[in-house]
Amino acid sequence: MSTAVKERPAKAKPVLRKAHRETGAEALIRLREELGWSRAQLARVMNCSDRALVNWEQGEPISPVYAARLRELQSIFDELKELMKPQEIGRWLMAENEEFHGHSAADLIRRGEAGQLWRSLFCLRTGMPD
């Protein structure tokens, strides 16, 4: 009989991967797809040209001004996901709304008046009247 000790196979060490950080292009494409908007619709809301959007989606850097607009729109989308079905958000943002005096929420964002939209969302979330 052999008294040799059998070696155990070495345990595989877990591979630590860095979390993938979404690029500006990926965020832009994902948000546009989630909203169900065309490039023209998103360009209108962001106050940029369709060509600029195409360039950003292809990886060109997004200027700080437009990156801020994209973050604002993403934040609004995230908040609205708490209040309605995600697939309805894009249509709701584009629809005229009595709350906004016949304008759409997208019009408010485009004109830099998202504060009015945020106030309405706050009132909806808290149940406070406007």
Long-range contacts (C-beta under 8 A, 24 or more apart in sequence): 23-59, 24-56, 24-61, 24-62, 24-67, 24-70, 25-56, 25-57, 25-58, 25-59, 27-70, 27-74, 28-53, 28-56, 28-57, 28-62, 28-70, 29-57, 31-70, 31-73, 31-74, 31-77, 34-77, 34-86, 34-89, 34-90, 35-77, 35-89, 35-90, 35-93, 36-87, 36-90, 36-91, 37-90, 37-94, 41-94, 41-106, 44-106, 44-110, 45-73, 45-93, 45-106, 45-109, 45-110, 46-70, 46-73, 46-110, 47-110, 69-109, 72-109, 72-114, 73-109, 76-105, 76-109, 76-114, 76-117, 76-118, 76-121, 79-121, 80-121, 82-125, 83-121, 83-124, 83-125, 99-130
